[in-house]
Amino acid sequence: IQYSGLLLSLLRRSIKPLIVILPILITYAIVLTAIYLKKVLYLCPNCHHTFKPTLGAFVKAKHTPKTRQLKCPNCHQTHYCIEVYQNES
């Protein structure tokens, strides 16, 4: 969708198609982030406590593909915490 809006904007030499698509893209990104955050927990490498960060902390944190720099609510230290998936039960 984003490429279609961008391509249409370039071909028509108008920003309107991109502006029309933008709210859809933002909504899509928010929904995907919320779904992803529901399915993961983070494991503190210091105290081995698993926790779920707030949405703000999750979005703002530095990260690698499998870790995220978060402050553990148990030991209150900031580390690159390991991403673990929750059971679907």
MODELLER restraints for C-alpha pairs under 7 A, 6 or more apart:
rsr = mdl.restraints
at = mdl.atoms
rsr.add(forms.Gaussian(group=physical.xy_distance, feature=features.Distance(at['CA:2:A'], at['CA:25:A']), mean=6.98, stdev=0.5))
rsr.add(forms.Gaussian(group=physical.xy_distance, feature=features.Distance(at['CA:5:A'], at['CA:17:A']), mean=5.44, stdev=0.5))
rsr.add(forms.Gaussian(group=physical.xy_distance, feature=features.Distance(at['CA:5:A'], at['CA:18:A']), mean=4.85, stdev=0.5))
rsr.add(forms.Gaussian(group=physical.xy_distance, feature=features.Distance(at['CA:5:A'], at['CA:21:A']), mean=6.13, stdev=0.5))
rsr.add(forms.Gaussian(group=physical.xy_distance, feature=features.Distance(at['CA:6:A'], at['CA:18:A']), mean=5.77, stdev=0.5))
rsr.add(forms.Gaussian(group=physical.xy_distance, feature=features.Distance(at['CA:8:A'], at['CA:17:A']), mean=6.41, stdev=0.5))
rsr.add(forms.Gaussian(group=physical.xy_distance, feature=features.Distance(at['CA:9:A'], at['CA:15:A']), mean=5.34, stdev=0.5))
rsr.add(forms.Gaussian(group=physical.xy_distance, feature=features.Distance(at['CA:9:A'], at['CA:16:A']), mean=6.85, stdev=0.5))
rsr.add(forms.Gaussian(group=physical.xy_distance, feature=features.Distance(at['CA:9:A'], at['CA:17:A']), mean=5.49, stdev=0.5))
rsr.add(forms.Gaussian(group=physical.xy_distance, feature=features.Distance(at['CA:9:A'], at['CA:18:A']), mean=6.01, stdev=0.5))
rsr.add(forms.Gaussian(group=physical.xy_distance, feature=features.Distance(at['CA:39:A'], at['CA:85:A']), mean=5.93, stdev=0.5))
rsr.add(forms.Gaussian(group=physical.xy_distance, feature=features.Distance(at['CA:39:A'], at['CA:86:A']), mean=5.62, stdev=0.5))
rsr.add(forms.Gaussian(group=physical.xy_distance, feature=features.Distance(at['CA:40:A'], at['CA:83:A']), mean=6.50, stdev=0.5))
rsr.add(forms.Gaussian(group=physical.xy_distance, feature=features.Distance(at['CA:40:A'], at['CA:84:A']), mean=5.69, stdev=0.5))
rsr.add(forms.Gaussian(group=physical.xy_distance, feature=features.Distance(at['CA:40:A'], at['CA:85:A']), mean=4.52, stdev=0.5))
rsr.add(forms.Gaussian(group=physical.xy_distance, feature=features.Distance(at['CA:40:A'], at['CA:86:A']), mean=5.60, stdev=0.5))
rsr.add(forms.Gaussian(group=physical.xy_distance, feature=features.Distance(at['CA:41:A'], at['CA:50:A']), mean=6.19, stdev=0.5))
rsr.add(forms.Gaussian(group=physical.xy_distance, feature=features.Distance(at['CA:41:A'], at['CA:51:A']), mean=5.49, stdev=0.5))
rsr.add(forms.Gaussian(group=physical.xy_distance, feature=features.Distance(at['CA:41:A'], at['CA:52:A']), mean=5.04, stdev=0.5))
rsr.add(forms.Gaussian(group=physical.xy_distance, feature=features.Distance(at['CA:41:A'], at['CA:83:A']), mean=5.97, stdev=0.5))
rsr.add(forms.Gaussian(group=physical.xy_distance, feature=features.Distance(at['CA:41:A'], at['CA:84:A']), mean=5.27, stdev=0.5))
rsr.add(forms.Gaussian(group=physical.xy_distance, feature=features.Distance(at['CA:41:A'], at['CA:85:A']), mean=6.04, stdev=0.5))
rsr.add(forms.Gaussian(group=physical.xy_distance, feature=features.Distance(at['CA:41:A'], at['CA:86:A']), mean=6.44, stdev=0.5))
rsr.add(forms.Gaussian(group=physical.xy_distance, feature=features.Distance(at['CA:42:A'], at['CA:50:A']), mean=5.33, stdev=0.5))
rsr.add(forms.Gaussian(group=physical.xy_distance, feature=features.Distance(at['CA:42:A'], at['CA:51:A']), mean=5.38, stdev=0.5))
rsr.add(forms.Gaussian(group=physical.xy_distance, feature=features.Distance(at['CA:42:A'], at['CA:52:A']), mean=6.24, stdev=0.5))
rsr.add(forms.Gaussian(group=physical.xy_distance, feature=features.Distance(at['CA:42:A'], at['CA:81:A']), mean=5.67, stdev=0.5))
rsr.add(forms.Gaussian(group=physical.xy_distance, feature=features.Distance(at['CA:42:A'], at['CA:82:A']), mean=5.35, stdev=0.5))
rsr.add(forms.Gaussian(group=physical.xy_distance, feature=features.Distance(at['CA:42:A'], at['CA:83:A']), mean=4.66, stdev=0.5))
rsr.add(forms.Gaussian(group=physical.xy_distance, feature=features.Distance(at['CA:42:A'], at['CA:84:A']), mean=5.78, stdev=0.5))
rsr.add(forms.Gaussian(group=physical.xy_distance, feature=features.Distance(at['CA:43:A'], at['CA:49:A']), mean=5.67, stdev=0.5))
rsr.add(forms.Gaussian(group=physical.xy_distance, feature=features.Distance(at['CA:43:A'], at['CA:50:A']), mean=4.42, stdev=0.5))
rsr.add(forms.Gaussian(group=physical.xy_distance, feature=features.Distance(at['CA:43:A'], at['CA:51:A']), mean=6.67, stdev=0.5))
rsr.add(forms.Gaussian(group=physical.xy_distance, feature=features.Distance(at['CA:43:A'], at['CA:81:A']), mean=5.34, stdev=0.5))
rsr.add(forms.Gaussian(group=physical.xy_distance, feature=features.Distance(at['CA:43:A'], at['CA:82:A']), mean=5.00, stdev=0.5))
rsr.add(forms.Gaussian(group=physical.xy_distance, feature=features.Distance(at['CA:43:A'], at['CA:83:A']), mean=6.41, stdev=0.5))
rsr.add(forms.Gaussian(group=physical.xy_distance, feature=features.Distance(at['CA:43:A'], at['CA:84:A']), mean=6.88, stdev=0.5))
rsr.add(forms.Gaussian(group=physical.xy_distance, feature=features.Distance(at['CA:44:A'], at['CA:50:A']), mean=6.39, stdev=0.5))
rsr.add(forms.Gaussian(group=physical.xy_distance, feature=features.Distance(at['CA:44:A'], at['CA:72:A']), mean=6.28, stdev=0.5))
rsr.add(forms.Gaussian(group=physical.xy_distance, feature=features.Distance(at['CA:44:A'], at['CA:81:A']), mean=4.93, stdev=0.5))
rsr.add(forms.Gaussian(group=physical.xy_distance, feature=features.Distance(at['CA:44:A'], at['CA:82:A']), mean=6.73, stdev=0.5))
rsr.add(forms.Gaussian(group=physical.xy_distance, feature=features.Distance(at['CA:45:A'], at['CA:81:A']), mean=6.14, stdev=0.5))
rsr.add(forms.Gaussian(group=physical.xy_distance, feature=features.Distance(at['CA:47:A'], at['CA:75:A']), mean=6.66, stdev=0.5))
rsr.add(forms.Gaussian(group=physical.xy_distance, feature=features.Distance(at['CA:49:A'], at['CA:74:A']), mean=6.78, stdev=0.5))
rsr.add(forms.Gaussian(group=physical.xy_distance, feature=features.Distance(at['CA:61:A'], at['CA:68:A']), mean=6.20, stdev=0.5))
rsr.add(forms.Gaussian(group=physical.xy_distance, feature=features.Distance(at['CA:61:A'], at['CA:69:A']), mean=5.55, stdev=0.5))
rsr.add(forms.Gaussian(group=physical.xy_distance, feature=features.Distance(at['CA:61:A'], at['CA:70:A']), mean=6.48, stdev=0.5))
rsr.add(forms.Gaussian(group=physical.xy_distance, feature=features.Distance(at['CA:62:A'], at['CA:68:A']), mean=5.87, stdev=0.5))
rsr.add(forms.Gaussian(group=physical.xy_distance, feature=features.Distance(at['CA:62:A'], at['CA:69:A']), mean=5.41, stdev=0.5))
rsr.add(forms.Gaussian(group=physical.xy_distance, feature=features.Distance(at['CA:63:A'], at['CA:69:A']), mean=6.01, stdev=0.5))
rsr.add(forms.Gaussian(group=physical.xy_distance, feature=features.Distance(at['CA:66:A'], at['CA:82:A']), mean=6.20, stdev=0.5))
rsr.add(forms.Gaussian(group=physical.xy_distance, feature=features.Distance(at['CA:66:A'], at['CA:83:A']), mean=5.55, stdev=0.5))
rsr.add(forms.Gaussian(group=physical.xy_distance, feature=features.Distance(at['CA:67:A'], at['CA:80:A']), mean=5.61, stdev=0.5))
rsr.add(forms.Gaussian(group=physical.xy_distance, feature=features.Distance(at['CA:67:A'], at['CA:81:A']), mean=5.31, stdev=0.5))
rsr.add(forms.Gaussian(group=physical.xy_distance, feature=features.Distance(at['CA:67:A'], at['CA:82:A']), mean=4.59, stdev=0.5))
rsr.add(forms.Gaussian(group=physical.xy_distance, feature=features.Distance(at['CA:67:A'], at['CA:83:A']), mean=5.53, stdev=0.5))
rsr.add(forms.Gaussian(group=physical.xy_distance, feature=features.Distance(at['CA:68:A'], at['CA:80:A']), mean=5.06, stdev=0.5))
rsr.add(forms.Gaussian(group=physical.xy_distance, feature=features.Distance(at['CA:68:A'], at['CA:81:A']), mean=5.38, stdev=0.5))
rsr.add(forms.Gaussian(group=physical.xy_distance, feature=features.Distance(at['CA:68:A'], at['CA:82:A']), mean=6.81, stdev=0.5))
rsr.add(forms.Gaussian(group=physical.xy_distance, feature=features.Distance(at['CA:69:A'], at['CA:78:A']), mean=6.59, stdev=0.5))
rsr.add(forms.Gaussian(group=physical.xy_distance, feature=features.Distance(at['CA:69:A'], at['CA:79:A']), mean=5.30, stdev=0.5))
rsr.add(forms.Gaussian(group=physical.xy_distance, feature=features.Distance(at['CA:69:A'], at['CA:80:A']), mean=4.06, stdev=0.5))
rsr.add(forms.Gaussian(group=physical.xy_distance, feature=features.Distance(at['CA:69:A'], at['CA:81:A']), mean=5.96, stdev=0.5))
rsr.add(forms.Gaussian(group=physical.xy_distance, feature=features.Distance(at['CA:70:A'], at['CA:78:A']), mean=5.40, stdev=0.5))
rsr.add(forms.Gaussian(group=physical.xy_distance, feature=features.Distance(at['CA:70:A'], at['CA:79:A']), mean=5.85, stdev=0.5))
rsr.add(forms.Gaussian(group=physical.xy_distance, feature=features.Distance(at['CA:70:A'], at['CA:80:A']), mean=6.30, stdev=0.5))
rsr.add(forms.Gaussian(group=physical.xy_distance, feature=features.Distance(at['CA:70:A'], at['CA:81:A']), mean=6.31, stdev=0.5))
rsr.add(forms.Gaussian(group=physical.xy_distance, feature=features.Distance(at['CA:71:A'], at['CA:77:A']), mean=5.39, stdev=0.5))
rsr.add(forms.Gaussian(group=physical.xy_distance, feature=features.Distance(at['CA:71:A'], at['CA:78:A']), mean=4.11, stdev=0.5))
rsr.add(forms.Gaussian(group=physical.xy_distance, feature=features.Distance(at['CA:71:A'], at['CA:79:A']), mean=6.55, stdev=0.5))
rsr.add(forms.Gaussian(group=physical.xy_distance, feature=features.Distance(at['CA:72:A'], at['CA:78:A']), mean=6.30, stdev=0.5))
